[in-house]
Amino acid sequence: MKKVLKNVYSLDHSEAGDHSLESWILDCNEGVVIIDGGMTPKAVQNIEDGLKELGKKWTDVSLILITHKHGDHIKNLPRLVELTGAPVKAEEHEALLIKDAVGVEVGGLKHNELVPYCGGIQVIHVPGHSEGNACYYLNEQKAIIAGDTIFEDEEGELCPPPERYCLDVKQATKEIKRLLEYDFDSLLITHGEDIEKRAKEKVEQLVEKTS
């Protein structure tokens, strides 16, 4: 587990150990929040180990947030719900799709809805990668947990999600500009290294390049 920002920790679930598959733990005063849960038993163990590092246990988890419905983000949900008893939430267009996929109840969140943890977690609906693909803006840290909204390419540059993984790659690319409505310095992505400084400039460059 790696501390990336105040109260924000990334978990590397990749086989190569290169942070090409991440989820996150937020250690909030209101309780622990897990964002995305991975897809393998190893990911569950990684989360458990991360909680232990923070002096926490499964029952300290108060909320599980999901960025979107793809298996590498949701396959472990039944086990995580069993271990934590925590509610699961996702963007409202995605909530029922996740429930249909893995059989757990998922509450729906609206675009720009504020989740009252860690100084406020704001929902950003960025459709295209999937129907209800979402990012989470952390007001206090000025950071966006972008999930699969943005990838990192082989040269280490930001790029839109690959077409083969998208419901509508043109929409996914076009809607990245929604992120520029928020004041952020850090960008945390599932598939690639997190950017801890001057991330908005890099997203602006990506939007300009793909427009």
C-alpha positions in Angstrom: 0.0 0.0 0.0 1.2 3.5 -0.8 0.2 6.8 0.8 -0.5 9.2 -2.1 -2.3 12.1 -0.4 -3.5 13.0 3.1 -5.8 10.1 4.1 -5.6 8.5 0.6 -3.8 5.2 0.0 -3.4 3.3 -3.3 -3.3 -0.5 -3.5 -1.4 -2.2 -6.3 -3.2 -5.3 -7.5 -1.2 -5.8 -10.7 0.7 -9.1 -11.1 3.8 -7.1 -12.4 3.8 -4.8 -9.4 3.7 -1.7 -11.7 0.5 -0.1 -10.4 -1.4 -1.0 -13.6 -4.4 -2.1 -11.6 -5.3 0.0 -8.5 -7.9 0.5 -6.0 -7.9 3.0 -3.0 -8.5 3.3 0.7 -9.7 6.6 2.2 -9.1 6.9 5.9 -11.8 9.4 6.8 -12.9 10.6 10.2 -16.4 9.4 9.3 -15.1 5.9 8.6 -13.0 4.0 6.0 -14.0 4.2 2.3 -12.9 1.7 -0.3 -13.0 2.7 -3.9 -13.1 -0.3 -6.3 -12.4 -3.8 -5.1 -10.3 -5.6 -7.7 -11.1 -9.0 -9.1 -8.9 -11.6 -7.4 -8.5 -13.1 -3.9 -5.1 -11.4 -3.9 -6.8 -8.0 -4.1 -9.0 -8.8 -1.1 -5.9 -9.7 0.8 -4.2 -6.5 -0.3 -7.1 -4.5 1.0 -7.1 -6.4 4.3 -3.3 -5.8 4.6 -3.8 -2.1 3.9 -6.4 -1.8 6.6 -4.1 -3.5 9.1 -1.4 -1.0 8.2 -3.8 1.7 9.2 -4.8 0.0 12.4 -8.2 -0.8 11.0 -10.3 -3.9 10.4 -13.0 -4.8 8.0 -15.8 -3.6 10.2 -14.2 -0.1 10.1 -15.2 0.2 6.5 -18.2 2.4 6.3 -18.7 2.7 2.5 -17.6 1.1 -0.8 -17.6 3.3 -3.9 -17.4 1.9 -7.4 -16.2 3.8 -10.5 -17.9 1.4 -13.0 -19.2 -2.1 -13.8 -16.1 -3.8 -15.3 -15.0 -7.0 -13.7 -11.6 -5.9 -12.5 -13.4 -3.3 -10.3 -16.4 -5.2 -9.1 -15.8 -9.0 -9.1 -14.8 -9.0 -5.4 -17.8 -7.0 -4.3 -19.8 -9.9 -2.8 -16.8 -10.9 -0.6 -16.1 -7.3 0.4 -19.8 -6.7 1.4 -19.7 -10.0 3.4 -16.5 -8.9 5.2 -17.5 -5.3 5.9 -21.3 -5.1 5.9 -20.8 -1.7 4.2 -23.2 -0.2 1.7 -22.0 -0.1 -2.0 -22.7 3.0 -4.1 -22.0 4.0 -7.7 -23.3 6.5 -10.2 -27.0 6.0 -10.7 -26.8 4.8 -14.4 -24.3 2.1 -13.2 -25.8 0.9 -10.0 -28.4 -1.6 -11.3 -25.9 -2.9 -13.9 -23.4 -3.7 -11.1 -26.2 -5.4 -9.1 -27.1 -7.5 -12.1 -23.5 -8.4 -12.6 -22.5 -9.5 -9.1 -25.8 -9.7 -7.1 -25.2 -7.1 -4.4 -27.3 -4.1 -3.7 -25.9 -0.8 -5.0 -27.1 2.6 -4.2 -27.3 5.2 -7.0 -25.4 8.5 -6.9 -26.2 11.6 -9.0 -23.7 13.7 -11.0 -22.2 16.2 -8.6 -23.7 14.6 -5.5 -21.6 15.1 -2.5 -20.7 12.0 -0.4 -20.0 13.2 3.2 -16.6 11.6 3.8 -13.1 13.0 4.0 -14.2 16.6 3.5 -16.6 15.8 0.7 -16.4 13.3 -2.2 -18.1 14.7 -5.3 -19.4 12.3 -8.0 -18.5 13.2 -11.6 -20.4 11.2 -14.2 -18.2 10.7 -17.3 -20.1 8.4 -19.6 -18.5 6.5 -22.5 -16.3 3.9 -21.0 -19.5 2.6 -19.6 -23.0 4.0 -19.1 -22.4 5.3 -15.6 -18.7 5.5 -15.4 -17.7 7.9 -12.6 -14.8 9.8 -11.1 -14.7 10.9 -7.5 -13.4 14.4 -6.7 -11.9 14.8 -3.2 -12.5 18.4 -2.2 -10.1 18.5 0.7 -7.2 17.0 -1.2 -8.0 18.7 -4.6 -7.7 15.3 -6.2 -9.7 13.2 -8.7 -9.9 9.4 -8.5 -10.5 8.8 -12.2 -10.7 5.1 -12.3 -10.7 4.1 -16.0 -11.8 7.5 -17.3 -8.1 8.1 -18.2 -5.4 5.5 -18.9 -1.6 5.8 -19.1 0.0 4.6 -22.4 3.2 2.7 -22.9 5.2 5.9 -23.0 3.8 7.0 -19.6 1.5 9.7 -21.2 -2.2 10.1 -20.3 -4.6 8.8 -22.9 -8.4 8.0 -23.3 -9.5 4.5 -22.4 -8.8 2.0 -25.2 -11.7 1.5 -27.7 -11.8 -2.3 -27.0 -12.8 -1.6 -23.4 -15.4 1.2 -24.1 -19.1 1.2 -24.6 -18.6 4.4 -26.8 -14.9 5.4 -27.2 -15.8 8.7 -28.9 -18.0 9.7 -26.0 -15.4 8.5 -23.5 -12.8 10.7 -25.1 -15.0 13.8 -25.5 -16.3 13.7 -22.0 -12.9 13.8 -20.3 -13.2 17.6 -20.5 -15.8 17.4 -17.7 -12.9 16.9 -15.3 -11.6 20.4 -16.1 -14.6 21.9 -14.3 -13.0 20.9 -11.0 -10.0 22.4 -9.1 -7.6 19.5 -8.9 -3.8 19.0 -8.6 -3.7 15.2 -8.3 -5.1 12.5 -10.6 -5.4 8.8 -9.4 -6.0 6.3 -12.2 -6.6 2.5 -12.1 -4.4 1.6 -15.0 -1.2 3.6 -14.7 0.9 5.6 -12.2 -0.9 8.2 -10.2 -0.1 11.9 -10.8 0.4 13.7 -7.5 1.2 17.2 -8.8 0.1 19.5 -11.8 -2.3 16.9 -13.0 -4.9 19.4 -14.3 -2.3 20.7 -16.8 -1.8 17.2 -18.1 -5.5 16.6 -18.5 -5.9 20.0 -20.3 -3.1 18.8 -22.7 -4.9 15.5 -23.2 -8.2 17.2 -24.0 -6.5 19.6 -26.4 -4.8 16.8 -28.2 -7.9 14.6 -28.5 -10.4 17.4 -29.4 
